[in-house]
């Protein structure tokens, strides 16, 4: 459909940017912080999370850069094990003070903090006691959430419970040092995470009725490879298993029927204790965070032993599942330097589908392009591909708003360069270049990229330049 008027963004639109604690902070094993599961990743010849982007020491400078950028919102996560080194019990006062200082700095700069409670970095001590398989982790999470809600009441108005729970279940390799749990165990953990998020949601509504809370899953539209009816069914099934399984529990307090049929068929259905569904029903989010990078394309499974392809799968690269779907290439789309599809229209489709199902305000909590950026001798970084990528995605966000989607903000990934979960430091996402190498730390100096100045202009014009 063509619109006769150009799309516009609401005047209070939250132009933002995102990061997560373990990917930027550094000081992973100092200043009283306990280790998290992420801190055990020690890849050879690739950045680990020990020093990351040293945001712990540069946060004032980083907030000043945000202010200069004109940012309305900053989405970041609190490191659970920096606050509770063992996940529960004794508080690390210095860690708590760090977040007070960061949030004060943001509020003084007029930037809305959008705070994720848990972004992949489960405290190692809890992991060693069974992690999400142990129901006591639910209690630990709720105690941690309760402290955060108490400490930051009146300052933090947007909370996110759990980042990409669906990625932790579908692509668990990066989340589990050592042995990756069986799929059966993962879906039980998933159920426990649902309960943890729901209890935090209920708690915030009691403790701070002015504040809002929602999840931040990685949601993507799934395309059928052809209009063959069997391909349509396969796309619907994978979308239900990958996306709606999570969203339906978050918003409706129900397991999606297509996803549940899959879980039963595969013997993966979790045990549900009496009272669990009531808790899930009583926890309605105020808004939905959406991490979007790229769509997926699938065809019908053949169930011949070859539905799953032998290629590396990450959160955006599907491998297929025997008897469920086959992963397909979408030849109509271009790839990033790191092989992810670029599909701005797919983002509009995704936003429309989510809004159509749930009718809740949406906040894009991640979207961006990981690239091999180059720091020139004069300190400039010419990332025109990032400007192009974001221009195309912002335009589609504008069209989604015109379509009737209540999109309240957009936080690209990422504010500053950070350690990519899969590809270390060479895969850069930031508006701001951080001068460190893959393993060589250098001086960590910050350099605004061309995209930084372009985004500054975009925010100043509320998207009218797009
Ligand atoms: C999301 C995560 O899955 O994608 C981020 O929430 C992550 O933590 C981002 O960094 C990009 O993925 P990657 O593997 O390129 O770092």
Boltz pocket constraint, residues with backbone or C-beta under 6 A from the ligand:
constraints:
  - pocket:
      binder: B
      contacts: [[A, 20], [A, 23], [A, 163], [A, 164], [A, 167], [A, 218], [A, 291], [A, 314], [A, 315], [A, 366], [A, 370], [A, 413], [A, 419], [A, 420], [A, 421], [A, 422], [A, 423], [A, 427]]
      max_distance: 6.0
